[in-house]
Amino acid sequence: MAKVIQLADPPILPRAWLCLLSHISEQTRLSTISPTSQHPLWCKKGPCSQRTPNPPTPNEPPNLTMRVSIATCLLLGSTVVLAKTIRTKVAILGAGLSGISAAKTLAHHHKITDIVIVDAQDAIGGRLHDVPFAGIRVELGANWIQGLGKNPIWVMAQQAVLKSVFANYSDIAYYNVNGEADFSKESDAFEEAYTAYLALAGKHQAHKQLDISARTGFSMVGWFPDTPAKEVIEYWSFDWEEAEPAEISSHLWSSISYNATTAFSPDNNFVVDQRGYKLIPEAAAALFLKKNDSRLHLNTIVEKVVYSDYGVQVFTNKGDVIVADYAVSTFSVGVLQHEDVKFYPPFPDWKRQAIFQFHMATYTKIFLNFDHQFWGEPQYFLYADPTRRGYYPVWQNLNAPGYFPKNTRTNILLVTVTDAESKRIELQSDEATQAEIMVVLRSMFGHDIPNPTSILVPRWIKNPLFRGSYSNWPAGETFEEHSNLRAPLGRLWFSGEANSADYFGFAHGAWIEGAKAGENVAQCLKSGDSCHSLNTPYYPELFKCKERPVFKRET
Ligand SMILES: Cc1cc2nc3c(=O)[nH]c(=O)nc-3n(C[C@H](O)[C@H](O)[C@H](O)COP(=O)(O)OP(=O)(O)OC[C@H]3O[C@@H](n4cnc5c(N)ncnc54)[C@H](O)[C@@H]3O)c2cc1C
């Protein structure tokens, strides 16, 4: 169990000095522990990366760690209220799907119950987050279980009897500025092109060829979105999934993640359970956490993390210091990019590059409630704006059969925007967004429709706990660069959806990555010296291929 040591309130001594004393005693303790970890085995995978003989890891001896701690104390100065020191084997930073999955693997499967889970929010779930709107609860974050079958999220959803509706993407109506339209020809053409797009990615992968952008991939198979109808059809199948346009997304990895997720099953279900999608991590947590369990620290912001090969110290906004043998950070790649949490020592360049290179995309679900339903029965509507791609393009009818109860108070439409439109909308008032939306809706459904009774516009980029909605693999990023995201630094491990090569961006990616991190840390705790070599190669330097392409002269 996590041990909580309550220190006396420091009335006279300056807080920074107390912090210092606490660290000196902690470092003395740590220095007496023989390190259970060796240097990671620096793996080399793939022709374009090279290991260095002396990797620049934060493998400092305790005295250097102590210097870091002292610096941290001085930095913290009088802002630290030293409330308590909490000692634990594993600190899990973040109580989203990844954090709960890591904790479950440790506590439930490996019986390593001396853990502490910290999250800034007041509930577990992270980006599974439901809020009240128009008399019901709606999901601000993840909403679909994507790929059913053996998808662990779907398996857990069934165990928890989570209510969801089959997402019927064929149940769709098309609109442009003149009202209802027919884009079925464009839709069929895209479907054919997408099959060829996936086949081309498979060919590139089989021949170990360089990645190209998704846009180049589409062009290569003859798909050119040169009309508003084609643009919105492409948006519906690509941007609405990746949350970024084809120009900046990876052809290879968008195809790999599509294939991996549809391998569970091609079907998706939309969660409508009024207990929220977060029921899944809540049910998993109930297997190893009691009600009001003191190991779960909600409403607690992690401000600083000091890590080394000997342990990890986590400083919270409450002034507490969690002193752990290991820690798992599950913060989003957006949070790491914004440096919302300070890490000491600062990350080495290979890690920083991996963090900055990956993309945190944004997918914004705008909810509108009306006093009556003026739209038809299909689950989905597409709107092709004549001049602006991605301008309020995908609409969802939450009154469709099986969704929310249709009544006089709850008549909800959900419209999604992504990327640049998300950024733009976050910066303007909700009134301005509503006014834009009503112009679009009136061109779709006629001028007599009423204004909404309420509107809900999430702001994922502004939120310092997320800084976007989910990750996307940028064009040209290599497997090795991506592996550096996950690679541990000393006893600090990294998890979260972005670290999943097959399922980045997805709820199941977060769950599967969390389980891997939990498994790795469990092995470290159990077997010590070889744990770093487990599935976590890292590439401190990335080079161009030595093999020169062969120049072929036509004769
Ligand atoms: C709008 C949107 C739509 C999505 N749609 C889908 C979908 O339909 N299907 C699907 O499969 N996936 C979807 N996703 C993605 C899915 O939600 C994520 O992949 C998954 O929930 C990420 O889980 P995680 O544990 O990796 O990260 P998170 O859930 O982000 O967990 C990290 C935790 O860290 C906490 N944290 C951050 N900073 C601090 C700090 N300084 N101190 C303390 N705590 C901190 C956060 O509060 C958070 O709880 C969507 C996401 C969003 C946002």
The ligand as a Tripos MOL2 file, in Angstrom:
@<TRIPOS>MOLECULE
LIG
   53    58     1     0     0
SMALL
NO_CHARGES

@<TRIPOS>ATOM
      1 C1        -12.9160   14.6880  -29.0250 C.3       1 LIG1
      2 C2        -12.3510   13.3070  -28.9870 C.ar      1 LIG1
      3 C3        -12.9480   12.2920  -29.6990 C.ar      1 LIG1
      4 C4        -12.4340   11.0030  -29.6690 C.ar      1 LIG1
      5 N1        -13.0990   10.0050  -30.2860 N.ar      1 LIG1
      6 C5        -12.6860    8.7300  -30.1340 C.ar      1 LIG1
      7 C6        -13.5060    7.6680  -30.5630 C.ar      1 LIG1
      8 O1        -14.6290    7.8810  -31.0110 O.2       1 LIG1
      9 N2        -13.0250    6.3980  -30.4540 N.ar      1 LIG1
     10 C7        -11.7990    6.1350  -29.9010 C.ar      1 LIG1
     11 O2        -11.3980    4.9700  -29.8520 O.2       1 LIG1
     12 N3        -11.0260    7.1420  -29.4280 N.ar      1 LIG1
     13 C8        -11.4540    8.4160  -29.5130 C.ar      1 LIG1
     14 N4        -10.7370    9.4360  -28.9680 N.ar      1 LIG1
     15 C9         -9.4030    9.1370  -28.4210 C.3       1 LIG1
     16 C10        -9.4510    8.5450  -27.0160 C.3       1 LIG1
     17 O3        -10.3000    9.2980  -26.2160 O.3       1 LIG1
     18 C11        -8.0380    8.5870  -26.4680 C.3       1 LIG1
     19 O4         -7.1790    7.8750  -27.3350 O.3       1 LIG1
     20 C12        -7.9040    7.9780  -25.0730 C.3       1 LIG1
     21 O5         -8.9840    8.2980  -24.2470 O.3       1 LIG1
     22 C13        -6.6010    8.4960  -24.4850 C.3       1 LIG1
     23 O6         -6.3680    7.9030  -23.2380 O.3       1 LIG1
     24 P1         -4.9720    8.1550  -22.4950 P.3       1 LIG1
     25 O7         -5.0390    7.4590  -21.2110 O.co2     1 LIG1
     26 O8         -3.8580    7.8780  -23.4280 O.co2     1 LIG1
     27 O9         -4.9100    9.7320  -22.2750 O.3       1 LIG1
     28 P2         -5.8280   10.6660  -21.3770 P.3       1 LIG1
     29 O10        -7.2210   10.2020  -21.3900 O.co2     1 LIG1
     30 O11        -5.5660   12.0440  -21.8640 O.co2     1 LIG1
     31 O12        -5.2470   10.4680  -19.9150 O.3       1 LIG1
     32 C14        -4.2170   11.2820  -19.4160 C.3       1 LIG1
     33 C15        -4.6690   11.8490  -18.1010 C.3       1 LIG1
     34 O13        -3.6360   12.7140  -17.6280 O.3       1 LIG1
     35 C16        -4.2600   13.7670  -16.9020 C.3       1 LIG1
     36 N5         -3.3340   14.8910  -16.8210 N.ar      1 LIG1
     37 C17        -2.8370   15.6460  -17.8200 C.ar      1 LIG1
     38 N6         -1.9870   16.5680  -17.3190 N.ar      1 LIG1
     39 C18        -1.9670   16.3910  -15.9820 C.ar      1 LIG1
     40 C19        -1.2650   17.0240  -14.9230 C.ar      1 LIG1
     41 N7         -0.4160   18.0350  -15.1200 N.pl3     1 LIG1
     42 N8         -1.4840   16.5810  -13.6630 N.ar      1 LIG1
     43 C20        -2.3350   15.5510  -13.4180 C.ar      1 LIG1
     44 N9         -3.0160   14.9220  -14.3910 N.ar      1 LIG1
     45 C21        -2.8300   15.3320  -15.6570 C.ar      1 LIG1
     46 C22        -5.5120   14.0840  -17.6870 C.3       1 LIG1
     47 O14        -6.4690   14.7010  -16.8650 O.3       1 LIG1
     48 C23        -5.9220   12.7000  -18.1870 C.3       1 LIG1
     49 O15        -6.9210   12.1510  -17.3420 O.3       1 LIG1
     50 C24       -11.2570   10.7340  -28.9320 C.ar      1 LIG1
     51 C25       -10.6710   11.7430  -28.1970 C.ar      1 LIG1
     52 C26       -11.2210   13.0080  -28.1920 C.ar      1 LIG1
     53 C27       -10.6170   14.0720  -27.3390 C.3       1 LIG1
@<TRIPOS>BOND
     1     1     2 1
     2     2     3 ar
     3     2    52 ar
     4     3     4 ar
     5     4     5 ar
     6     4    50 ar
     7     5     6 ar
     8     6     7 ar
     9     6    13 1
    10     7     8 2
    11     7     9 ar
    12     9    10 ar
    13    10    11 2
    14    10    12 ar
    15    12    13 ar
    16    13    14 ar
    17    14    15 1
    18    14    50 ar
    19    15    16 1
    20    16    17 1
    21    16    18 1
    22    18    19 1
    23    18    20 1
    24    20    21 1
    25    20    22 1
    26    22    23 1
    27    23    24 1
    28    24    25 2
    29    24    26 1
    30    24    27 1
    31    27    28 1
    32    28    29 2
    33    28    30 1
    34    28    31 1
    35    31    32 1
    36    32    33 1
    37    33    34 1
    38    33    48 1
    39    34    35 1
    40    35    36 1
    41    35    46 1
    42    36    37 ar
    43    36    45 ar
    44    37    38 ar
    45    38    39 ar
    46    39    40 ar
    47    39    45 ar
    48    40    41 1
    49    40    42 ar
    50    42    43 ar
    51    43    44 ar
    52    44    45 ar
    53    46    47 1
    54    46    48 1
    55    48    49 1
    56    50    51 ar
    57    51    52 ar
    58    52    53 1
@<TRIPOS>SUBSTRUCTURE
     1 LIG1         1 GROUP 0 **** ****
